[in-house]
């Protein structure tokens, strides 16, 4: 009998233990179930599609079962109506937006204040040409703009602040006008030609205002750039006293050239500037991809661009094949010191004399400063890579 008594007692204890464990499990599960929707899945690095699906699912569970009126947006319902979203693959700062609403790039297409948006553009320009201009060169710019078809967006940067006087030209009505006084081309390019703003254009022309274009046709130029695979290019220059480099001289016996012979000792390598992989900064043309790289290299205090032309080769590979001069579509550099009138009269000097003296000094300093920064950046990168 004693054996039977002990067996019954043991079974009773096991049953009590089982019941107690079950009750604890139910209580624990209840608290887990209550707290789980409050856990922020946005902090867990899961695939973005899974994160979005789970967040939306939890939000739907917490919302009333009655659907919102069809004429109300989620935002109209308050915070409970907006899905909790975190997509780490979105552009920086836009992680809380659904990917389908994000537009990461812009354009320079003009939009009307009336009508349907899909009717705004009769022609969608594929290329962009920008000129940095003053009113004294308006006839020269008029001649230049007429060399560009409706496939080009025209963008004028006005360094003298005079924009209304350009309205006499019919093309000016469809052009973009940006007016900031007393700035040079690369200042405007850095601030208004961000790669995400000009991403709609296959090629970007960034030109001076003192170029003769009698022998130039923009559509034919584009055809040749594509034919020869040029990512960075410029039209050939008619030889004159203003030329500095052999590389940019027009050659009459070909459509395009990509290298040249310079003075003895000027080129350490036939594939390096100024014998190859080189164009000047007065009339460069960039592909969309090449400009994205070049824009990042432009320093915020760069004015005249000296030194930049020697470094553009870093943006394409192989540079000696993808940088070249288009000979059959050529221009004339008129070498007009048009920015001279934008100076100040100081120490008895005329405004243009002050600008001239500044250019002579600053361009040399700018070249040296740019090269020093580039060298310093190279060394810092290589040192960090070596430690890694």
C-alpha positions in Angstrom: 0.0 0.0 0.0 2.8 2.3 0.7 4.1 1.9 -2.8 0.7 2.8 -4.3 0.5 5.9 -2.1 3.9 7.2 -3.2 3.0 6.6 -6.9 -0.2 8.6 -6.6 1.6 11.5 -4.9 4.1 11.6 -7.7 1.4 11.8 -10.4 -0.3 14.6 -8.5 2.9 16.7 -8.3 3.6 16.2 -12.1 0.1 17.3 -12.9 0.4 20.4 -10.8 3.8 21.2 -12.3 2.3 20.9 -15.8 -0.6 23.1 -15.0 1.7 25.7 -13.5 4.1 25.7 -16.5 1.1 26.1 -18.9 -0.2 29.1 -17.0 3.2 30.7 -17.0 3.5 30.1 -20.7 0.1 31.6 -21.4 1.0 34.7 -19.4 4.4 35.1 -21.1 2.9 34.6 -24.5 0.3 37.2 -23.8 3.0 39.8 -22.9 5.0 38.9 -26.0 1.9 39.3 -28.2 1.1 42.7 -26.8 4.6 44.1 -27.1 5.6 42.6 -30.5 3.8 45.3 -32.6 5.7 47.9 -30.7 9.1 46.5 -31.7 10.6 48.8 -34.4 11.4 46.6 -37.4 13.0 49.7 -38.9 16.1 49.0 -36.8 16.4 45.5 -38.1 18.5 45.2 -41.2 16.3 42.9 -43.3 15.7 43.0 -47.0 13.8 46.2 -47.9 10.9 44.3 -49.6 10.4 42.2 -46.5 10.6 45.2 -44.1 8.0 47.1 -46.1 5.7 44.1 -46.2 5.9 43.4 -42.5 5.5 47.1 -41.5 2.4 47.4 -43.7 1.0 44.2 -42.3 1.4 45.2 -38.7 -0.1 48.6 -39.5 -3.1 46.9 -41.1 -3.6 44.7 -38.0 -3.7 47.7 -35.8 -6.1 49.7 -37.9 -9.9 49.4 -37.8 -11.3 46.8 -40.2 -13.6 49.4 -41.8 -11.8 50.7 -45.0 -11.4 54.5 -45.3 -13.6 56.5 -47.6 -12.3 56.3 -51.2 -12.0 60.1 -51.4 -9.6 60.3 -48.4 -5.8 59.8 -48.6 -3.9 57.9 -45.9 -2.5 61.3 -44.7 -6.1 62.4 -44.0 -6.5 59.6 -41.4 -3.7 60.8 -39.2 -0.7 58.9 -37.9 -2.5 55.6 -37.8 -3.2 55.7 -41.5 0.3 56.0 -42.7 2.3 52.8 -43.1 5.5 52.5 -41.0 8.2 52.2 -43.7 12.0 52.1 -43.6 13.8 51.1 -46.8 17.6 51.3 -46.3 18.2 51.0 -50.0 16.4 54.3 -50.7 18.5 57.4 -51.2 19.9 58.9 -48.1 17.2 60.8 -46.2 14.3 59.1 -48.0 14.4 55.8 -46.1 10.9 56.4 -44.7 9.3 56.7 -48.1 7.9 53.9 -50.3 10.3 53.4 -53.2 7.5 54.0 -55.8 7.1 57.7 -54.9 10.8 58.6 -55.0 12.2 60.7 -57.9 15.9 61.0 -57.2 16.8 63.2 -60.2 15.5 66.4 -61.7 15.7 68.2 -65.0 15.7 71.7 -66.5 12.5 71.2 -68.6 10.2 74.2 -68.3 6.7 73.6 -67.0 3.6 75.7 -67.7 1.3 77.1 -65.0 -1.8 75.7 -66.8 -2.9 72.7 -68.8 -2.0 69.0 -68.5 1.7 68.2 -67.5 2.0 65.7 -70.4 1.4 68.5 -72.8 4.2 70.7 -71.5 6.9 69.4 -73.8 6.4 69.2 -77.5 10.0 68.1 -77.8 12.0 66.5 -75.0 15.6 67.9 -75.4 18.3 65.2 -75.1 21.3 67.5 -74.7 22.2 70.6 -72.7 24.4 73.6 -73.7 25.3 76.3 -71.2 27.0 79.6 -71.9 28.4 82.1 -69.3 27.4 85.4 -70.8 27.4 89.2 -70.6 25.2 91.5 -72.7 28.2 92.8 -74.7 28.5 89.4 -76.4 24.8 88.9 -77.1 25.2 88.9 -80.9 27.9 86.3 -80.6 25.8 84.1 -78.4 22.8 84.6 -80.7 24.9 83.2 -83.6 26.1 80.3 -81.4 22.7 79.3 -80.1 21.3 79.1 -83.6 23.8 76.3 -84.2 21.9 74.1 -81.7 18.7 72.4 -82.6 15.5 72.0 -80.5 17.1 68.8 -79.2 19.2 71.1 -76.9 18.1 72.9 -73.7 19.7 76.4 -73.8 21.0 77.6 -70.4 22.6 81.1 -69.9 24.5 82.1 -66.9 24.5 85.9 -66.7 27.5 87.3 -64.9 26.4 91.0 -65.4 22.8 90.6 -64.1 21.3 91.8 -67.4 18.7 89.3 -68.5 15.7 91.2 -69.9 17.7 92.6 -72.8 17.9 89.1 -74.2 14.2 88.9 -74.9 14.7 90.3 -78.4 15.7 86.8 -79.4 12.9 84.3 -80.1 15.0 81.4 -78.7 15.4 83.3 -75.4 11.8 82.5 -74.5 12.6 78.8 -74.2 16.0 79.3 -72.6 16.8 79.0 -68.9 18.3 82.2 -67.5 20.4 82.2 -64.3 21.6 85.5 -63.0 24.3 85.9 -60.4 26.7 88.9 -60.8 30.5 88.6 -61.2 30.9 84.9 -61.2 32.8 82.7 -63.7 31.8 79.5 -65.5 32.9 76.9 -63.0 31.2 78.7 -60.1 27.9 78.3 -62.0 28.6 74.8 -63.1 29.2 73.6 -59.6 26.1 75.1 -58.2 23.5 74.7 -61.0 24.7 71.7 -63.0 24.5 69.0 -60.3 24.6 65.6 -62.0 21.2 64.7 -60.6 19.8 67.9 -62.2 21.2 67.3 -65.6 20.8 63.5 -65.7 18.1 63.8 -68.3 20.7 64.9 -70.9 23.1 62.6 -72.8 25.7 65.3 -73.3 26.4 68.6 -71.5 28.2 71.4 -73.3 29.9 74.0 -70.9 31.1 76.8 -73.2 32.5 80.3 -73.0 30.9 83.2 -74.8 33.7 84.2 -77.1 33.6 81.3 -79.6 33.1 81.6 -83.3 30.9 78.9 -84.6 30.6 79.5 -88.3 32.0 76.0 -89.1 30.1 74.2 -86.3 26.9 72.1 -86.3 25.8 70.6 -83.0 23.9 67.7 -84.4 26.8 66.5 -86.5 29.1 67.0 -83.6 27.0 64.7 -81.5 27.0 62.0 -84.2 30.8 62.1 -84.3 31.2 61.9 -80.6 29.0 58.8 -80.5 30.8 57.3 -83.5 34.2 57.6 -81.9 33.1 56.8 -78.3 34.2 60.1 -76.8 33.1 60.7 -73.2 34.9 64.1 -72.9 35.6 66.2 -76.1 35.8 69.6 -77.6 35.6 71.0 -81.2 38.9 71.6 -82.9 40.3 75.1 -82.7 41.3 77.1 -85.7 45.0 77.8 -85.2 45.7 81.4 -84.1 47.7 83.3 -81.6 45.4 82.4 -78.8 46.2 78.7 -79.0 48.3 77.1 -76.2 48.2 73.4 -76.9 48.9 71.3 -80.0 46.3 68.8 -78.9 43.4 71.2 -79.5 44.4 72.4 -82.9 42.1 71.5 -85.7 43.4 69.0 -88.2 42.0 69.2 -91.7 42.6 65.6 -92.8 40.4 63.7 -90.3 37.1 63.8 -88.3 38.6 63.3 -84.9 42.0 63.0 -83.2 42.9 61.7 -79.8 46.6 62.4 -79.5 49.4 64.7 -80.7 53.1 65.5 -80.5 54.1 68.4 -78.2 57.3 70.2 -77.6 60.2 68.0 -76.4 59.9 67.1 -72.7 56.3 68.2 -72.3 54.8 64.7 -72.2 56.2 62.1 -69.9 53.9 59.5 -71.6 52.2 59.7 -75.0 48.9 58.6 -73.4 49.0 61.5 -70.9 48.2 65.3 -71.1 49.0 67.4 -73.0 49.7 64.8 -75.7 46.5 62.8 -75.1 43.5 62.5 -72.8 43.3 66.2 -72.8 40.9 69.0 -73.8 40.8 72.7 -72.8 38.3 74.3 -70.5 36.9 76.9 -72.9 34.5 74.5 -74.8 34.4 71.1 -73.2 31.6 68.5 -73.8 30.8 65.8 -71.3 28.8 62.6 -71.5 26.3 62.2 -68.7 28.5 59.7 -66.9 31.8 61.7 -67.4 30.1 64.9 -66.0 29.0 63.1 -62.9 32.6 62.4 -62.1 34.0 65.8 -63.2 31.4 67.7 -61.2 32.6 66.1 -58.0 36.2 67.1 -58.8 35.3 70.8 -59.2 36.4 72.7 -56.0 34.0 75.3 -54.6 36.6 78.0 -54.8 37.6 77.2 -58.4 37.2 80.2 -60.6 39.1 80.0 -63.9 39.4 76.2 -64.0 43.2 76.1 -64.5 44.4 72.6 -63.6 41.0 70.9 -64.1 41.7 70.1 -67.8 44.8 68.1 -66.9 42.8 66.1 -64.3 39.7 65.2 -66.4 41.3 62.0 -67.6 40.6 60.5 -64.1 36.9 60.4 -65.0 37.1 58.0 -68.0 39.0 54.8 -68.7 41.0 54.4 -70.9 41.3 58.2 -71.1 43.5 58.3 -74.2 40.7 56.6 -76.1 37.7 58.3 -74.7 38.9 61.9 -74.7 39.4 63.6 -78.0 39.0 66.6 -80.3 36.4 66.7 -83.1 38.2 68.2 -86.1 35.5 68.3 -88.7 33.2 70.5 -86.5 35.5 73.3 -85.4 35.3 76.7 -83.7 37.4 79.8 -83.4 38.5 81.1 -79.9 38.1 84.8 -80.2 40.0 85.5 -77.0 37.8 88.4 -75.9 38.5 89.4 -72.2 34.8 89.9 -71.6 34.9 89.6 -67.8 37.2 92.6 -67.6 34.4 95.0 -67.1 33.3 93.2 -64.0 36.2 94.4 -61.9 36.5 97.3 -59.5 38.5 100.5 -60.0 41.2 100.4 -57.4 44.6 102.2 -56.9 44.0 104.3 -60.0 43.6 101.2 -62.2 40.7 100.7 -64.6 38.3 97.7 -63.8 39.7 95.6 -66.6 43.3 96.2 -65.5 42.4 94.9 -62.0 40.8 91.8 -63.5 43.7 91.2 -65.8 46.3 91.4 -63.0 44.1 89.2 -60.8 43.8 86.6 -63.6 47.5 86.5 -64.2 48.2 85.9 -60.5 45.2 83.8 -59.5 45.3 81.4 -62.4 48.9 80.4 -61.5 48.0 80.1 -57.9 44.8 78.2 -58.8 46.7 75.7 -60.9 49.2 75.1 -58.1 46.6 74.8 -55.4 44.4 72.4 -57.4 47.4 70.2 -58.2 48.5 70.3 -54.5 45.0 69.3 -53.4 44.8 66.5 -55.9 48.3 65.2 -54.8 47.3 65.4 -51.2 44.1 63.5 -51.8 46.0 60.8 -53.7 48.5 60.4 -50.9 45.8 60.3 -48.2 43.9 57.6 -50.1 46.9 55.4 -50.7 48.0 55.7 -47.1 44.6 54.7 -45.9 44.4 51.9 -48.4 47.9 50.7 -47.2 46.7 50.6 -43.6 43.6 48.7 -44.6 
